[in-house]
Amino acid sequence: MVWPLAAALVYALVVHFGGRTVLDPYYAILLVTIGINITLAVSLNMVNGFTGQFSMGHAGFLAVGGYACGIVTYYGSAKVFGSTAMRQGQLCGMPLETAGLPFLGGGEWFFLLALLVGGLVAAGLGYIVGLPSLRLRGDYLAIVTLGFGEIVRVVIQQSGKVIKAGGGKSAEQLIRDAPLYTLPGSVGGSLGFDNLPKYTSLFWAHLAAAATVLVAYRLKSSTYGRAFLSIREDEVAAEAMGVNTTKFKVRAFVLAAFFAGVAGGLYGSTLGVALSPVDAGFQKSFDIIIMVVLGGLGSISGAVVAAVVVTLLPEWLRGVAEYRMIIYALTLILLMIFRPQGLLGVREAWEMPLLRKWMGGKRGGT
């Protein structure tokens, strides 16, 4: 397990420093978005693809993780370090939040802690939601998870305004004076949670993506993964063979919620993004579902490819701005008509005949 983790770390460092070298800030942010979307698509694939369930509330976990991470970085920074933002400035003409060096400065480690908090809060909520709802199947489960996302959205809308400077006091002074238990309720309501410190970089976004893919791959090839796949193929037969289907579905749900929470923390801390209750709505959940279905239910590499395509396609169509969303929707519809199983179906890219033949030839040649 050490070597795959080292490979994920090296990949994230290569993307980070390579992207800084060749990309301008706009494309750097786009590459950050690709990393976040890969994390979201692959994590949802653990539920919708591996276990064959149909969750429509994944954006709810994204929002929960994003707000939990934001509470730690904004209010926690003021409480612990006396500042709501641990770093400012520019590096090589790029915003430091995009180009910053990982592991240099306490703010980076504090952000890592905040991401883990966001993931764990989302996972805990996933367990609470999943334990009763995953006893349901099909449309009933979809309705319950969709309702969960809407509950999260409404709760966020009812929250209080963000604590900022006012009354002759700085934001840091007001936050230090505020009781700790009141801070989670001060996340902006319908106006959104703005002014968050922007820690998300190419490194963090793609380290999370690589870690999610690695966990999904190891999970799929494990005994847990085989139990997940048996539930997808025939839940009644899996029960007859001794698989506790509810327990395994809940575990998949909690794991997916954790990575969605991490992705939410990265999303909320990205330059140019302000967390909003809309991020917990069904439209965001549908966007993630499109990535999973387009790539192929159960295919990890398919989810990765689909996340990249769905992120880049609207950007490629900016030249025809007035028709962009029409072309985007028609492209997805045509793909579903002519390739209903998704780009890769249930297979992985390394299982495709051409790639297997090429890899076999390379091994034979050596």
N, C-alpha and C positions, 0 to 999 in steps of 0.2 A: 504493500500500500504506500510505502515511502516514495518509491519512484514515480508513480502516477501523480502524487501530490507535488513532488518536485517539478514534474513536467508542467503541471498546471501553473505553478509559480513562475517558471521560466516563460511560459506562453504569455502570461499577464505582463511580465516585464518587457518582453519583446514588443507586444502590442503598444504598451505605454510609451516606451522610448522611441520605437519606430514610428508610431503615430504622431508624436510630437515633432519628429524630424521632417516628415513629408506632408503633413496635413495642416490646413489652416484651421482656426477655431471652429468654423461652421462644421466642417467635416469631422473634426475631433468630437464635437458634441453628437453628431450623427453616429459615429462609431461607438460612443458611450451608450446611446439609445439601443443600438444593436445588441450590445452585451446585456443590457437590462431585459430586453425582449426575449433573448435566448433563455435567460434564467426563468422568466415567466412561462414561456412555452414549454420548456422541458419539465418544469415542476408540475404544471397542469397535466402534462402527459402521463405523469405517474398515477394520476387518478383516472382521467378519461381514457387514456391509452392502455396502461398496464392492467388496471382492474376492471375496465369496461363500464365504469360509472359515468354519469353525466352531470358534472358540477358546473353551475352557471354563476357562482359567486366568488370566483377567484380574485376579482378586483377588490372585493371586500377585504381579503387578507393583505393585498397590496397596500390598501389605504391604512389598515390597522398598523402594519409594519412601518409604513412611512411616517405616520403621526407619532408612533411610539419612538422611533428613531429621532424625529424632529424634536420631541419633548426633551430627549436626553441631550442632543447637541445644542439646542437653543437655551433651554432653562438650566440644564446640567452644566453647561459651560459657564453660565453666569454664576451659578452657585459654587462651583468648584474652582474655576479659574478667574472669576471676576470679569468675564467678557463673554458676550453672546456670539462672538466669532473669533476663532483661534488664529486666523491668518488672513492677511490682506495683501494686495499688491499684484504685480505681474512678473512673469518670468519668460524671457525670450519673446516678448510681445504678445503672449497668450495669458489669459486669466489664470492666476495661480490655482484656482479651483479645478481647472482642467489639466494644467501642466505640472501640478505640484509633484514633488518627489515623494514617493511612498516611504514610510517608516522614518521620516525625518521630522521630528517635532511631536510634542505631546498630542497635538490635535488629531493626527492620523490615527494614533492608538485609541484616542477617545472616540473617534468615528467608528473604528472597528468594534469597540464595545457597544456603541449605539446600534450598529447593524445587528449584532447578536441579540441585543435586547429586543429590537423590532421583530426579528425572526422568532424569538422565543415567545413573545406576546402573541404573535399571529398563530404560532403552533399551539399554544395553550387554548386560544379561542377556537382553533380548528378541532381540538379534542372535544371541547364542550359542545360545539355544533355537530361534529361528526358522529359522536357516540349515539345519540338518538336518531339522527337523520339517515345514517348509513344503514339502518335496518330497512329502509325503504329502497325501492328500485325504480329505475326508468324515469318516467315523467314526474313521479312524486318527489324523487330526490332532486331533480332539476328545479322544481318549484320551490322546495325548501331552501336550497342554496341560493336561488335568485332572491328569495325573501330575505335571507341573511345579508346579502349585499345591500339591499335597500334599507334594512334596519341600521346597518353601519352608516350609510349615507345620511339618514335622518338624524341619528344620534350626533354625528359630527356637526350637522347644521345647527343643532340646538346648543352647541358649546359656546363659551364666552369668547370675548375678543382677546387677541394676543396682547400680552403685557409689553408695552413699549414706553419710551421716554415720555414724560409728561408731568405737569405740575411742578416744574423746576427740578425734577429728579431724572437721572438717567435710567435706561431700561434695566441696567445691572442692579442699581440701587433698589428699584421697585421689585425686581425678582427676588433679591436677597431678603427683602422685608415680607414677601408674600409667604403664607403657610405652604408647606410642601404639598399637602393634599389637594390644594386648589389648582396647582399647575396643570395637571392633565385635562382639566376642564377649560383651560384658556388657550384654545387652539384655533381661534378665528371664526368659528361658525361658518355661515355661508360665504363669507368673504375669503376664506382660505387661510392657511398657515404660511405667512410670508416671512421674509427676513431671516430664513434659516441659513446657517453657514453652509457654504457650498463646498463640501469635501469630496464629492464624487469625481473620480478621475478615470482615465482609461484603464489604469491598473486595477482599481477596485471593481469597476464594472465587469471587466473580463476575467478577473480572478473569481468572482462570484459565478459567472457563466461557466467557466472551466470546472469549478467545484461542483456545480449542479449537474453538468454532463457526466462528470466522473462518478458521482454518487448514483445517478440514474443507471449508468452502465454497469457498475458493480452490483447494484440492486437487481437489475434485470437478469443477471447471470447467476444470482444466488438462489438459495432455497426459498427465501421470501419472494423473490421475483417470480419463481415458478408457481408459487401459491397465488400471487397476483394474477398471473396469466391464466391459471386454471379457473379463477373466478370470472375472468373476462370471457372465456370460452364457454363455460357451462357452470353457473353458480350452484345448481342443484347437484350436479355430479361432484363438484368440489366439496360440498357439504357431506355427501355420501362417502367420500374418501377421507373424511376426518379433518378437513380444512375448516377452521373457525372463520367463516367468511366475514362476519362483522368485525372481528378483531383485526384482520388483515386489511380490510377496507379503511378502518379508522387509522391504522398506522400509515397507510399510503396517503390519506387525507392530511394527517398531521405533518408528515414530511413535506408534502407539497405546500402546505400553508407556511411552514418555516421558510422555505426558499422564496415564496411569494412575499413574505414579510421583509426578507433581506432585499429583494428587488425593490420593494416599496421604499425602503430607507435610501437606497441608491437613487431612485427616481426623485424623491423629495429633496435630495441634496445635490441635484444636478443644476448647473448654471442655467438660468432662464426659466426654471420651473418653480411654481408655487403650488403646494398641496391644496387640493380643493375637494369638497364632498363629491364632486362629479367623478373623481377618480375611483370612488367606490360603486359607481352606478353600473347598470347592466351593459351600457355601450362599451365600456372598457373591458368588461368580462367577455363580451362577444368578440372584441378584437383579439383577445388571447385565444379564445376557442377557434377562431379562424386560422391562427397559426398552427394549432395542433391538428385540426382536421386537414388543412392544406398539406402539411408535411406527411401525414399518415398516422392514424391512431396506433400508438405503440412503438413508433419509430423515433428513437432519440435523434439520430442524424437528420431525419426528415423534419423534426421540430426545429432543429437548428437552421436548416436551409430555409424553411418557411418563415422563421423569424427574420432572417436577413432579407428575404424577398419582400415580405409585407412591410418592413421598415423602409426599404429603398424604393419600392414601386411608386409611392406618392411623390417622392423626390424626383424620380426620373420623369414624371409626368408634369412637372412644374412648367414646362414650356407650353403646355396647352392647359393653362390654369382653369379656364372656364369649363373645360370638359374633363378635368383631372379625375374627379370622384366618379363620374360616369364610366370612364375607361377603367378605372380601378375596380369598380364593382363588376363590370362586364368581364374583366379578366378573371376574377375569382369565380364568377358563375360558369364561364367556359371551362375552367380547370375542373370544377366540380362535375360538369356534365361529361367531359371526356376522360377525366381521371378521378372518379368518385372515391377511390380508395386512398387518394392523396398522392403526393409526388413519389413517395417510396413505399406506400402501403404499410405493411407491418414489418418490412425488412429494414435492415440498416444499410448504409452506403457501402460498408466493407463486405457485405454479403451479396452485392450485385455481381452477376456473372463476369462482366468485363473487368471489374476491379479485382475480383478473386483470381481471374486468369492472369492479369498483369502482375499481381503480387506473387502468384505461383511461379511465373516466369522469372521474376526477380530473384526469388529464393533458389530456383533451379540454376540460374546463372551464376549465383555465388557459390 
